[in-house]
């Protein structure tokens, strides 16, 4: 159950950081050619760092608890990255995205 809480928390944090309007003023423009641009517009990239952040603060919560070691840090980052990406591909502001092939304009 702890992994489910962790994955959902990481997804929520990632969504806020990548898509939240509150960060529009500090998020780099999408056409900018900087490394931070990719980080702040990619759920997979931001998902990793969200997972690593949550791992680092896991001692302050009762939702999930992991031993502090480098292996768990990498595993939590990778788990967060993967689940954040998959869930961001499956869901958007309008709900479940169901794409069965190419769109015809």
N, C-alpha and C positions, 0 to 999 in steps of 0.2 A: 504494500500500500504506500510505503514511503516513496518508492520510485514513481508512482502515479502522481502523488502530490508534487514531487520534485519536477517532473516533466511538465505538468500543467502550470506550475509557478514559473518555470523557465520560459514556457511559451508565452504566458501573459507578459512577463517582463520584456521579452524580445519584441512582442507586438507593440508595446508602448514605446520602446526605444526606436523601432524602425518606422512605425506608422503614426504614432501619436502626434496630434497637432501641437501639443505643449512643447515639443522639441523642434518644431519647424524653424524657429529663429536661430537655433544653434546647430542644426543639422546641416552639413555641407550640401550645396546644390548638386543635383544629380549629374549635371554636365561638367562638374569640376573634375580635374584630372589628379586628384589626391587619393592617397591610400584610405584616408578616413571616409571618403565618399562611398567606397565599396563597403566598408564596415557598417556604416549607418543606413545603407539601403539594401542590405543582404540579410535575410532572416537566418541563413545558415551561419554566416560569419558572426553576426551579433549573438546568435543563439549559443555559440561556443563560449563567448565571453560572459554571457548571462549565466550560463551553467557554472562557469568557474567562479564567478562572483557569489552565486548561491552556495556553492560548495564552501567557499571561504567563510560565509556567515552561518553555516549550518549549525554551529554550536549555540547560536542565539535563537533558535526556533525549535518547536516541538513537532513540527510537521514532518521533518526528515532529519536523520542524523547519520552521518558517515564518519568513519575514522579519517583523521587528517594524515594523508600520505599522498605522494605524487601520483601513484597509480589511480587512486580514487579521484583526484583532481582531474586527470585526463579523461577518465571514464565519464565523470559527470559533465565535463565540457562537451564531449562527443555525444553523449546521450541527449543533452540539451540541444545541440546543433541539429542532430537528426530529427528529433521530434518537433522542434520549432519549424524546420523546413517543411517536413511532411504536413504538419497541421496548417501552415500558411499556404501550402499548395491546395489543400482540401477546402479551406474556409476563407471567405472574405467578408466584407461588410454586409453583403447581401445574403449570407448564409453559405450553404454547401455549394461548391463549384462542381458542376458535372459537365465536363467537356468530352464529348464522344466524337472526336475527329476535328477536322478543320472547320472554321466558321466561314459561311458564305455571306459575303457582303451584298 
